[in-house]
Amino acid sequence: MKFRITVPATSANIGPGFDAMGLALSLYNRFEINQADRTKVLGCEEQFAGPDNLFLQAFRHAAGLLGIGVPEIELTVDAEIPLARGLGSSAAMIVGGVAAAFVAAGMGGEGFDEDEKRRIFEIAAALEGHPDNAAPAVFGGFCSSILKNEDSPRAFYARCSVDPNWRFHALIPPFELSTRKARAALPDSIPRRDAVFNLGRAALLALAFQTRRLDLVTAACEDKIHQPYRAPLIAGYEEITRMCEKTGARAVWLSGAGPTIMVLSSGGAGTKELFAVLNRELESRPEGAWRQLALRADDTGLKVEVS
């Protein structure tokens, strides 16, 4: 048994779509799995190389659901997705582990079919507790998704391709923000007017991606449910988002739980200028230099190659 699995990074929430919307990006975690006498993890820091590795946890869980024994494997991780930055690193590990169990069960030899992908997504979404990263990690493109109920979760999704000309600039700060801390900052309840504000924009945003209406993305990409409460946790958030809006960004949002800020540009003539302006500003931040990654949407999602 030898195979490779590739899972893209994801940007979830996308403004008003809290825990429900996500986008796959051209940044990847790659996993090589070989049969072995004992399980070991290569290619990552020692603290992540033990039996509690998130990939291995998902692998064992999915193997149990599929009714197969858990084989001993040598897992080699090549991770481009930075940890704890709001770019779906946990979802990539979970989706990769679940997908590996499906291959071990004899599936995916010529790539996963739609039913297999749907089952991988459903297991991964249940493990994560919300489906907004798992859906684009599995299916690619832009996805809206839900868990039907929390006691016995079933996951549902709809997806569309993203305009290939759009560019996504991931502005990555020199510090981490744990999802647990970011969730703890959220209030237990919100005013009705804020819920209505987000509902309208989330509906419009989904159609804006589907119809490739960049003007509607600009209008709809606002939020009152999570970003205002998480912004104080991110040094430089207010200054950087204002700078992005002034220098030609078409939309700006907090990627996932943060702290990465995602900037959408049209991919036209102004994109290089925007990229250069952002780089100059981000390199001189008082909290330390930020990185900027210019990315495209990934329209494929999860991939498997079986030798």
Secondary structure as GFF3:
##gff-version 3
##sequence-region A 1 307
A	DSSP	beta_strand	2	12	.	.	.	ID=ss1
A	DSSP	beta_strand	21	35	.	.	.	ID=ss2
A	DSSP	beta_strand	40	42	.	.	.	ID=ss3
A	DSSP	three_ten_helix	46	48	.	.	.	ID=ss4
A	DSSP	alpha_helix	54	66	.	.	.	ID=ss5
A	DSSP	beta_strand	73	79	.	.	.	ID=ss6
A	DSSP	alpha_helix	89	104	.	.	.	ID=ss7
A	DSSP	alpha_helix	114	128	.	.	.	ID=ss8
A	DSSP	alpha_helix	134	139	.	.	.	ID=ss9
A	DSSP	beta_strand	142	147	.	.	.	ID=ss10
A	DSSP	beta_strand	155	160	.	.	.	ID=ss11
A	DSSP	beta_strand	167	172	.	.	.	ID=ss12
A	DSSP	alpha_helix	179	184	.	.	.	ID=ss13
A	DSSP	alpha_helix	192	211	.	.	.	ID=ss14
A	DSSP	alpha_helix	214	220	.	.	.	ID=ss15
A	DSSP	alpha_helix	227	230	.	.	.	ID=ss16
A	DSSP	three_ten_helix	231	233	.	.	.	ID=ss17
A	DSSP	alpha_helix	237	246	.	.	.	ID=ss18
A	DSSP	beta_strand	251	254	.	.	.	ID=ss19
A	DSSP	beta_strand	261	265	.	.	.	ID=ss20
A	DSSP	alpha_helix	270	283	.	.	.	ID=ss21
A	DSSP	beta_strand	291	295	.	.	.	ID=ss22
A	DSSP	beta_strand	303	306	.	.	.	ID=ss23
###
